[in-house]
Amino acid sequence: MIKFSNVSLVYPTSTKTVLEGLTFSIEEGEMVLVIGSTGTGKSSLLRLINGLVPHHTGGILAGDVIVDGISTQLVRPGELAHLIGIVGQNPSTGFVTDTVEEELVFGMESLNVAPDVMRKRVEEILDLLALAPLRNRAISTLSGGEQQRLAIGSALVMHPKILVLDEPTSALDPIAAEEVLSIIHRLVHDLSLTVIIAEHRLERVIGFADRIIHISGDGQTVIDVPENILRKSDIAPPIVHLARALELDQVGLNVRDVRRMTEAVRKEGNDLPKIVKKSTPTTISISGVGISYGAHIALKEVSTTVFEGEIVALMGRNGAGKSSLLQSIVGLQELNHGAVTIFDMDPKNLKGKERRTTVGYIPQEPGDLLYAQSVAQECAQADKDNQISSGETFNLLKTLVPSISEKTHPRDLSEGQRLALALAVVLSAKPRALILDEPTRGLDYQSKSLLIQILKDFANQQGKSVIIATHDVELVAELADRVIFLSEGEIVADGPTLDILLASPAFAPQVSKVMSPRRWLTVKDVLDGFEKNVDK
């Protein structure tokens, strides 16, 4: 179905080859996972499949890419629309209509699909992806996860032979991610749909993949079955790291297998003691907050308090109101009723430098904070605005993403690189509180570990606190002191991370599922329970 023949790619602004000498074939009905560090070329590989690279992006392409017998060099990407469905890292950039139902219909109208066929397909997709309640909603009012489901639906409704997905679960809650991946997996088996997925959260997708393409930073690739790739790869889900740390004979790819291998281990070791945090001053106070978008109620009488030194995670299903709550904290959202104070100030009254040094906010789309023509200009402007030494912002960025080029335009960065740049710019102002909406979208495991350490160091400073809204349960297990769980605009749980995550099978991290009923969330917790100084 897809054949790469000695493919090499280099972009005009790059000094190194993105992909080099890549040769492989993907058969019909195969599900292939593409992995690699942030910025190594995963998205470029996906866009080669339908010709977006180099037809729309520029660059020099050597070799040939054949899709269903058609060379992508000989046709425009639009001529493959009937054959290939593609969903990018940021779905919102691909929407062309105003409402959910119109977006599902648009592609079929472009291909002159009969009206009765269109109606039937739309109803199927609305039911398949649980979009029926949203069919008349304006796309601009959807949450990031709801938009991601819509983008996947817009691709599937075309009945393509090939589906190309770039981080399809990054904005989905664990339940929605499992549902979407299960649907796609069923289509692979029932309809011989060919699927290529690039994803950083391997714990979600590894059980569905037939093969893995591992792209390294030097343009080289390795292609093999998941067991062989993950036996050696530094990029691996938590249960693989757990198997290595416990020196198990095999590398398990799912919770059931590793649980069987660790039956004896679960009977040993000690549960971690409960951590009782000292009372600290209040930094953020939320009292009776209600927010509505027309007839849609986003938040209902939400009240909570964040304390100095805390890292608080907001969790819940897509559309639960997490982003609305964050925007109210930073003063970007009008409240129907209630009040928010941050360091005893009304966030809506904060302006200019006072705002930057009080609260740093990174939205779901970090590119909204970036406006310069290059990474270097963005960092230099942050240095100037925040009156810090030249190069300080860029040095912070390099710790997060070492491979980033200062000459690159921010819009040409990968999602993970763009997030890292926005984070560096915000941190350079040395704010007293950090508010992050889905901070690990596009980040590989190494970059996520660095982010965790940066946020922990930030929260340990006097007078600082952090709030993150995320669906990444592994991040929450490693980072958060406390979890606030939202559902339909209301707080349904609020407590220590260990208690909240262990009480929810759907939102529990992999290690806790393997080690249940032991009270361990991470590999480090397990090793600490055995008092072993084993490097994770």
C-alpha positions in Angstrom: 0.0 0.0 0.0 2.8 2.4 0.9 6.4 2.1 -0.3 9.4 4.3 0.5 12.4 3.8 -1.7 15.7 5.3 -0.5 13.9 8.5 0.6 16.0 11.4 2.0 14.7 14.8 2.9 16.3 18.1 3.8 14.5 21.4 4.4 15.8 24.7 2.9 16.4 26.3 6.3 18.1 23.1 7.8 21.7 22.2 7.8 21.1 18.5 8.3 19.1 15.8 6.7 15.7 15.1 8.4 15.4 11.6 6.9 18.1 9.7 5.1 18.0 6.6 2.9 14.6 5.5 4.2 13.3 2.3 2.7 10.3 0.3 3.9 6.9 -0.9 2.9 3.6 -0.8 4.7 1.0 -3.4 3.7 -2.8 -3.0 3.5 -4.5 -3.4 6.8 -1.3 -2.7 8.9 -1.1 -0.3 11.8 2.3 1.3 12.1 3.5 3.5 15.0 6.2 6.2 14.4 8.2 7.1 17.4 11.2 9.4 18.0 12.3 12.5 20.1 10.6 15.9 19.6 11.7 17.5 16.3 13.3 14.4 14.8 11.1 14.2 11.7 8.0 12.2 12.6 5.6 14.7 11.2 7.7 15.1 8.1 7.5 11.4 7.5 3.7 11.4 7.8 3.4 14.4 5.4 5.6 12.6 2.8 2.8 10.0 2.5 0.3 12.4 1.0 2.8 14.8 -0.6 2.4 17.8 1.7 6.2 17.4 2.0 7.7 18.8 -0.2 4.8 20.1 -2.4 3.6 22.6 0.3 6.6 22.9 2.7 9.5 23.1 0.2 12.7 21.1 0.7 14.7 18.6 -1.4 13.4 15.1 -1.6 15.4 12.2 -3.0 14.0 8.8 -3.7 10.4 8.0 -4.2 7.2 7.5 -2.2 4.6 5.2 -3.8 1.1 5.2 -2.4 -1.4 2.6 -3.8 0.7 2.6 -7.0 0.9 6.4 -7.3 4.1 8.4 -6.9 3.5 11.4 -4.6 6.0 13.4 -6.7 3.7 13.2 -9.8 0.5 14.3 -8.2 -0.7 17.1 -5.9 -1.8 16.3 -2.3 -5.4 17.2 -3.3 -5.4 14.4 -5.9 -4.8 11.9 -3.0 -7.7 13.2 -0.9 -9.9 10.2 -1.8 -7.2 7.8 -0.8 -5.6 9.3 2.3 -7.1 10.9 5.4 -4.7 13.0 7.5 -5.1 14.6 10.9 -2.3 17.0 12.0 -0.9 17.8 15.4 -3.1 20.8 15.7 -6.6 19.9 14.3 -7.9 23.5 14.7 -5.7 24.7 11.8 -7.5 22.3 9.4 -11.1 23.3 10.1 -12.8 25.3 7.3 -16.4 25.6 8.4 -18.2 26.9 11.5 -20.1 23.9 13.0 -19.4 20.2 13.7 -21.9 18.8 11.1 -20.8 21.2 8.4 -17.1 20.2 8.9 -18.0 16.5 8.6 -19.8 17.2 5.3 -17.3 19.6 3.7 -14.8 17.0 2.5 -17.5 14.8 0.9 -19.0 17.8 -0.8 -15.6 18.6 -2.3 -15.6 15.1 -3.8 -19.2 15.3 -5.1 -20.4 12.5 -2.8 -24.2 11.9 -3.3 -26.4 13.6 -0.6 -28.0 10.4 0.6 -24.5 8.8 1.1 -23.3 11.9 2.9 -26.2 11.8 5.3 -25.6 8.2 6.2 -21.8 8.6 6.7 -22.3 11.7 8.9 -24.7 9.8 11.2 -22.3 6.9 11.4 -19.4 9.1 12.4 -21.4 11.1 14.9 -22.3 7.9 16.7 -18.9 6.2 16.3 -16.9 9.1 17.9 -19.6 10.2 20.4 -20.1 13.5 18.5 -23.9 13.4 18.2 -24.5 15.8 21.2 -22.1 18.3 19.5 -23.5 18.2 15.9 -24.8 21.7 16.0 -22.1 23.2 18.2 -19.8 25.9 16.8 -16.3 24.5 16.4 -14.9 27.5 18.2 -16.7 26.5 21.4 -15.4 23.0 21.5 -12.6 21.9 23.9 -9.3 20.8 22.5 -10.2 17.1 22.9 -13.6 17.6 21.2 -11.9 19.3 18.3 -9.5 16.4 18.0 -12.3 13.9 17.8 -14.0 16.0 15.1 -10.8 16.1 13.1 -10.5 12.3 13.2 -14.2 12.1 12.3 -13.7 14.4 9.3 -10.9 12.1 8.0 -12.8 8.9 8.6 -16.1 10.1 7.0 -14.3 10.2 3.6 -13.8 6.4 3.8 -10.0 6.6 3.0 -7.9 3.5 2.4 -5.0 5.1 4.4 -5.4 7.1 7.7 -2.4 9.2 8.8 -2.6 10.5 12.4 -0.1 12.9 14.1 -0.5 12.6 17.9 -4.2 11.7 17.7 -4.7 11.3 21.5 -2.7 14.2 22.7 -5.7 16.3 23.7 -8.0 13.3 24.6 -8.8 12.1 28.1 -7.8 8.5 28.8 -11.3 7.1 28.2 -11.9 9.0 24.9 -8.4 8.0 23.7 -9.1 4.3 24.4 -12.4 4.6 22.6 -10.9 6.3 19.5 -8.0 3.9 19.2 -10.2 0.9 19.7 -12.5 2.2 16.8 -9.5 2.7 14.5 -8.1 -0.7 15.5 -11.4 -2.3 14.6 -11.5 -0.5 11.2 -8.0 -1.9 10.6 -9.1 -5.5 11.2 -12.6 -5.2 9.7 -12.0 -3.0 6.6 -8.2 -3.4 6.1 -7.7 0.3 6.7 -4.0 1.1 6.7 -3.0 3.4 9.7 0.2 5.2 10.4 0.3 7.0 13.8 3.0 9.3 15.3 2.6 9.4 19.0 4.6 10.3 22.1 2.3 8.7 24.7 3.3 5.1 23.9 1.4 3.7 26.9 -1.8 4.5 25.0 -1.0 3.1 21.5 1.7 0.4 21.9 -0.8 -2.4 22.3 -2.4 -1.7 18.9 0.7 -1.4 16.7 1.9 -4.1 14.3 5.3 -2.5 13.7 7.3 0.5 14.9 9.3 3.0 12.9 11.9 4.5 15.2 13.4 7.8 13.9 16.6 8.9 15.6 18.0 12.4 15.6 20.5 11.8 12.9 18.0 10.9 10.2 18.5 7.2 10.6 15.5 4.8 11.1 14.9 1.4 12.5 11.8 -0.6 11.6 10.7 -3.7 13.5 8.0 -5.3 15.7 7.3 -3.5 19.0 9.0 -6.1 21.2 12.4 -5.8 19.4 12.3 -2.0 19.2 11.3 -1.4 22.9 13.9 -3.9 24.2 16.6 -1.4 23.3 14.9 2.0 22.9 15.2 4.8 25.4 11.7 5.9 24.3 9.4 3.4 26.0 6.2 3.4 28.1 6.4 3.2 31.9 5.7 -0.5 32.1 8.8 -1.2 29.9 10.9 0.9 32.3 9.3 -1.0 35.2 10.3 -4.4 33.6 13.8 -3.1 33.2 14.0 -1.7 36.7 12.8 -5.0 38.2 15.1 -7.0 35.8 12.3 -9.1 34.4 13.1 -11.7 31.7 10.8 -10.1 29.2 9.6 -6.6 28.1 5.8 -6.6 28.5 3.8 -4.4 26.2 0.5 -4.4 28.1 -0.6 -4.3 31.8 -1.9 -7.8 31.8 1.5 -9.4 30.7 3.6 -7.3 33.1 1.1 -8.0 35.9 1.6 -11.7 35.4 5.3 -11.3 35.5 5.3 -9.3 38.7 2.9 -11.5 40.8 5.7 -12.3 43.3 7.0 -8.7 43.4 3.6 -7.3 44.5 3.7 -9.4 47.7 7.0 -7.7 48.8 8.0 -4.1 49.5 6.4 -1.4 51.5 3.7 1.1 50.5 4.8 4.7 50.5 3.9 6.7 53.6 1.2 9.4 53.2 2.7 12.8 52.8 1.2 15.5 55.0 1.9 18.9 53.6 2.6 21.8 55.9 0.1 24.6 55.9 1.2 27.4 53.6 -0.2 30.8 52.5 -2.9 31.0 49.8 -1.8 32.0 46.4 -5.0 31.5 44.3 -8.6 31.7 45.6 -11.6 30.6 43.5 -15.0 31.3 45.0 -18.4 30.3 43.5 -17.2 30.7 39.9 -19.8 30.1 37.1 -19.1 30.5 33.4 -21.5 30.0 30.4 -21.1 30.1 26.7 -24.6 30.9 25.5 -26.8 28.0 26.7 -23.8 25.8 27.4 -22.7 25.9 31.1 -19.0 25.4 31.4 -18.5 25.9 35.2 -21.0 25.7 38.0 -20.3 27.2 41.4 -16.6 26.1 41.4 -14.7 26.9 44.6 -11.2 25.9 45.6 -7.9 27.3 46.9 -4.3 26.8 45.8 -1.5 27.2 48.3 2.1 28.3 48.1 4.4 25.5 46.9 1.6 23.3 45.5 1.5 21.7 42.0 -2.2 21.2 41.3 -3.4 19.1 38.4 -6.9 19.7 36.9 -8.2 16.5 35.3 -11.5 15.3 33.8 -13.1 14.3 30.5 -13.0 16.5 27.4 -15.3 19.5 27.9 -15.4 19.2 31.7 -14.4 22.9 32.1 -10.7 22.7 32.8 -9.6 25.3 30.2 -12.4 27.7 31.3 -11.2 27.5 34.9 -7.6 28.2 33.9 -8.7 31.2 31.8 -10.7 32.6 34.7 -7.6 32.3 36.9 -5.5 34.4 34.5 -8.3 36.9 33.9 -9.0 36.0 30.3 -12.6 34.8 30.8 -15.6 36.8 31.9 -17.4 35.2 34.9 -21.1 35.0 35.1 -20.8 35.0 38.9 -18.2 34.3 41.6 -14.7 35.8 42.1 -11.0 34.8 41.5 -8.0 36.4 43.2 -4.4 35.6 42.6 -2.0 36.9 45.3 -4.9 38.9 46.6 -5.3 40.7 43.2 -8.1 40.5 40.6 -6.4 38.9 37.6 -8.4 41.1 35.2 -6.7 44.2 36.5 -3.2 42.9 35.9 -1.4 44.7 33.0 2.0 44.6 31.2 5.0 43.8 33.3 2.9 43.3 36.5 0.9 40.6 34.7 4.0 38.8 33.3 5.7 38.7 36.7 2.5 37.6 38.6 1.2 34.8 36.4 2.6 33.0 33.5 0.0 31.3 31.2 0.5 28.9 28.4 -2.8 28.0 26.5 -3.5 24.8 24.6 -2.2 26.4 21.5 1.2 27.9 22.6 1.7 29.4 19.2 -0.8 32.1 20.3 2.0 33.6 22.5 4.6 33.7 19.7 4.7 36.5 17.1 8.4 37.0 16.0 10.0 35.8 12.8 12.4 33.4 14.3 13.2 31.5 17.5 16.2 33.8 18.1 14.0 37.0 17.8 11.4 35.5 20.1 14.0 34.8 22.8 15.8 38.1 22.3 12.5 40.0 22.8 11.7 38.0 25.9 15.2 38.9 27.3 14.5 42.6 26.5 10.9 42.7 27.9 12.0 41.0 31.1 15.2 42.9 31.5 17.4 39.8 31.9 20.8 39.1 30.4 21.0 38.4 26.7 20.7 34.7 25.8 19.1 33.6 29.0 15.8 32.7 27.4 17.4 30.7 24.6 19.6 28.8 27.1 16.5 27.8 29.0 14.9 26.6 25.8 18.0 24.6 24.9 17.7 22.7 28.1 14.2 21.6 27.1 14.8 20.9 23.4 18.6 20.7 22.6 18.1 20.2 18.9 16.1 23.4 18.2 17.5 25.9 15.7 17.5 29.6 16.5 16.9 30.5 12.8 13.6 28.6 12.5 10.3 30.4 12.3 8.1 29.5 15.3 5.3 28.4 12.9 7.7 25.8 11.4 8.4 24.2 14.8 6.9 20.9 15.8 4.1 21.1 18.5 6.6 20.1 21.2 9.2 22.6 20.1 6.6 25.4 20.0 5.5 24.5 23.5 9.1 24.5 24.8 9.7 28.0 23.2 6.5 29.4 24.8 7.5 27.9 28.2 10.9 29.5 28.0 9.5 32.9 27.1 7.0 32.7 30.0 9.5 31.5 32.6 12.0 34.2 31.6 9.6 36.7 33.2 10.0 34.8 36.6 6.3 34.8 37.4 4.9 33.9 40.8 2.4 31.4 39.5 2.4 29.2 36.4 -0.8 28.1 34.6 -0.3 25.5 31.9 -3.0 24.0 29.7 -2.0 20.5 28.3 1.7 21.2 28.8 3.0 17.9 27.4 1.3 17.9 23.9 4.1 17.1 21.5 6.7 16.4 24.2 8.7 13.2 24.2 9.6 11.3 27.4 12.9 13.0 27.8 11.5 16.5 27.3 8.7 15.7 29.7 11.2 14.6 32.4 13.0 17.9 32.0 9.6 19.8 32.2 8.7 17.9 35.4 12.0 18.9 37.0 11.7 22.6 35.9 8.1 22.8 37.4 9.2 21.1 40.6 12.1 23.5 41.0 9.8 26.4 40.2 7.2 25.3 42.9 9.9 24.8 45.5 10.8 28.6 45.3 9.2 30.7 48.0 5.8 32.1 47.1 5.3 30.0 43.9 2.6 27.6 42.7 1.7 25.7 39.6 -1.7 24.6 38.1 -1.8 22.3 35.1 -4.8 21.0 33.1 -3.9 17.7 31.6 -5.0 14.3 30.4 -1.5 12.9 30.9 -1.9 10.6 33.9 1.7 9.7 33.8 2.7 13.3 34.1 0.3 13.8 37.0 1.7 10.8 38.8 5.2 12.1 38.6 4.6 15.8 39.2 1.4 16.8 41.0 0.9 17.1 44.8 -2.9 17.4 44.4 -5.6 16.6 41.9 -8.8 18.4 41.3 -11.2 16.3 39.2 -13.9 18.2 37.2 -17.0 16.7 35.6 -19.6 18.7 33.7 -18.4 22.0 35.2 -18.3 20.8 38.8 -15.5 19.6 41.2 -16.3 15.9 42.0 -13.0 15.1 43.7 -10.2 17.1 45.3 -7.3 15.5 47.2 -3.7 14.1 47.2 -2.6 12.7 43.9 -2.1 9.2 45.2 -5.6 8.9 46.5 -7.4 10.4 43.5 -5.5 8.4 40.8 -5.8 5.1 42.6 -9.5 5.7 43.1 -10.1 5.9 39.3 -9.2 2.9 37.1 -9.7 4.9 34.0 -7.3 7.7 35.1 -4.8 5.4 36.9 -1.2 5.3 35.5 0.3 2.1 34.1 2.5 1.2 37.1 -0.4 1.5 39.5 -2.5 -0.9 37.3 0.3 -3.4 37.2 1.0 -3.2 41.0 -2.6 -2.9 42.3 -3.5 -3.1 45.2 -0.1 -1.7 46.2 -0.1 2.1 46.5 2.5 2.8 43.9 2.1 5.2 41.0 5.5 5.4 39.3 8.6 3.2 38.8 10.4 5.3 41.4 7.6 4.6 43.9 8.1 0.8 43.3 11.9 1.0 43.7 11.5 3.2 46.8 9.1 0.6 48.2 11.9 -1.9 47.9 14.5 0.6 49.1 16.6 0.0 45.9 18.8 2.6 44.4 18.2 1.5 40.9 18.3 4.0 38.2 15.0 4.4 36.4 
